[in-house]
Amino acid sequence: MPVLRDSGFKGEITWLGMVLAGDSLQSEPSDRLRLGFCGIAGERHEGENRASCVRVRNLYPEGTEIRNVRQLTILSEEEMALIAADMGMERLDPAYLGATIILRGIPDFTFVPPGSRLQGPDGVTLTVDMENRPCVLPGREIENDHSGYGVRFKPAAKNRRGITAWVERPGSLSLGGEFTLFVPDQRAWAP
């Protein structure tokens, strides 16, 4: 009996990008990405390990070397539209959010269970880490081009910011490609 079951949902890749090394969070759009075990070569979040950040400060002093399970940032096209609407914008460019992948077709995407897998047709497989909670950094990027809108991002993105993920099996991604969502075959935690 498989531990991961096909959810019946597929997500179409509608946007791809990578964050280049440097101070900016903005992604550079791309038509195709090659993923290795360390993520995307030359990308800001590439690597087997990373320095811990505020998201795990209750576990480690900031800067502690830990496994990098935040190689990729994946968001839902549908949730991005809701964020934009709540911000009073016609459209929100994924580049401002440091997005790697935007998918269309998987409902309630931000709450896909941790440990789920997104698998592409060539076998490329991404493992879901957890919800990517909204922070102020995308708001700063938005504010640079849309004065007065940056501060609106964090509240509008609550429960809609997508997920972080890491590469379990390398492969290639291209616009229009599709992922199948596999979810853990277990009951919800009920302490």
PyMOL commands that set and color helices and strands:
alter all, ss='L'
color gray80, all
select helices_A, chain A and resi 54-56+77-87+94-97+109-111+136-145+150-157
alter helices_A, ss='H'
color red, helices_A
select strands_A, chain A and resi 4-19+27-30+32-35+49-51+65-67+72-76+101-104+117-119+125-131+163-169+171-174+178-184
alter strands_A, ss='S'
color yellow, strands_A
deselect
rebuild
show_as cartoon
